[in-house]
Amino acid sequence: MKITSTTVSLNVEDVAASSAFLTEHFAFAEQMAADGFASLAREDAGMNIVFLRRGLATLPADQRDEHAAGLILAFVVEDLEGELARLQAEGVEITMPLTAEEWGERAFQVRDPNGVIVQLVDWNGPGSTQQVTPAGGANR
């Protein structure tokens, strides 16, 4: 198997609101959009994010009404304090304050208009080249 790209697909109520949030505050660009669908990308992100409207008939029946709950979009950044200050200046509510974990992870969280959690992270502890997993932990 050869993976050529990575996309995270999230079911939300208001596709346009989530798309606008990532576009305005995180410099994603909308690549494709239609009724109930938007695909966003950043050249440096290494993945695309797709928002699908809940209830969309093209989704399998057992997935149509699910919401993107329990998921954290984690972005590793170089200037965590700078990003925190920027988002606060833009009026984005910080829903989890900047925290530091004993293993070296520092992070804070915001939520988009549909409740999707976006976490910004950096690593300052031993092994700071670690990668963040979807749960916010570390791969070693």
C-alpha positions in Angstrom: 0.0 0.0 0.0 1.1 3.5 -0.8 -0.7 6.4 1.0 -0.6 9.4 -1.2 -2.4 11.9 1.1 -4.2 12.1 4.4 -7.7 13.6 5.1 -9.7 13.9 8.2 -13.5 14.0 7.6 -15.7 15.5 10.2 -19.5 15.5 10.4 -20.8 18.9 11.6 -24.1 20.8 11.5 -22.9 23.9 9.7 -20.1 23.2 7.2 -19.7 26.8 6.2 -19.1 27.9 9.8 -16.4 25.3 10.4 -14.8 26.0 7.1 -14.8 29.8 7.7 -13.2 29.2 11.2 -10.3 27.2 9.8 -9.9 29.6 6.9 -10.0 32.8 9.0 -8.0 31.7 12.1 -5.7 28.9 10.8 -5.0 29.9 7.2 -6.5 26.8 5.6 -7.8 27.3 2.1 -11.0 25.9 0.8 -10.1 23.5 -2.1 -13.5 22.2 -3.0 -17.0 22.9 -1.7 -20.6 22.0 -2.5 -23.9 21.8 -0.6 -23.0 20.0 2.6 -19.3 19.6 1.9 -16.1 21.5 2.1 -12.5 20.3 1.7 -9.7 22.5 3.2 -5.9 22.3 3.0 -2.7 24.0 4.0 0.5 23.3 2.1 2.4 22.8 5.3 -0.2 20.8 7.3 0.4 17.4 5.7 -3.3 16.6 5.7 -6.6 17.9 4.4 -9.7 18.5 6.5 -13.2 17.7 5.1 -16.4 18.9 6.7 -19.6 17.0 5.9 -23.0 18.2 6.9 -24.7 15.7 9.3 -27.5 13.8 7.7 -25.9 14.0 4.2 -27.5 11.2 2.1 -24.1 10.2 0.6 -22.8 9.1 4.0 -23.5 5.5 5.1 -26.7 5.3 7.2 -24.9 4.4 10.4 -22.7 7.6 10.0 -25.1 10.2 8.8 -26.2 11.6 12.2 -22.8 11.2 14.0 -21.1 14.4 15.1 -17.3 15.0 15.3 -17.3 14.4 19.0 -14.4 13.0 21.0 -11.9 14.1 18.3 -9.1 16.7 18.7 -7.5 18.3 15.6 -4.0 18.8 17.0 -1.6 21.1 15.1 2.1 21.2 16.2 3.3 24.8 15.9 6.6 26.6 16.4 5.5 29.6 18.4 2.8 28.4 20.8 2.7 31.6 22.9 2.5 33.7 19.7 -0.4 31.7 18.4 -2.2 32.0 21.7 -1.8 35.7 21.7 -2.8 36.0 18.0 -6.0 33.9 18.5 -6.9 35.9 21.6 -6.4 39.2 19.7 -8.7 37.8 17.0 -11.4 37.2 19.6 -11.2 33.4 19.6 -12.3 31.9 22.9 -9.6 29.8 24.5 -11.5 26.7 25.9 -8.5 25.1 27.5 -5.7 27.3 28.8 -2.1 26.8 28.0 -1.0 23.7 29.9 2.3 21.9 30.3 2.5 18.2 30.8 5.4 16.4 32.6 6.4 14.6 29.3 7.1 17.9 27.6 3.9 18.6 25.7 2.4 22.1 26.0 -1.0 22.8 24.5 -4.1 25.0 24.5 -7.5 24.4 22.9 -10.2 26.4 21.0 -13.5 25.2 19.6 -14.9 26.0 16.2 -18.6 27.1 15.9 -19.7 23.4 15.7 -17.7 22.4 18.8 -14.8 20.8 16.9 -11.8 21.0 19.2 -8.6 22.5 17.7 -5.5 22.0 19.9 -2.2 23.8 19.3 0.8 22.0 20.6 4.5 22.2 21.0 7.1 19.9 22.6 9.8 21.2 25.0 10.7 18.1 27.0 13.2 15.3 26.3 12.7 13.8 22.8 11.1 17.0 21.5 11.0 15.5 18.0 8.0 13.3 19.0 4.9 13.4 16.9 1.4 14.1 18.4 -1.2 11.4 18.1 -4.9 12.2 17.6 -5.4 11.7 21.3 -2.8 14.3 22.1 -0.2 11.7 23.4 3.1 10.9 21.9 4.4 8.4 19.4 7.9 7.1 20.2 
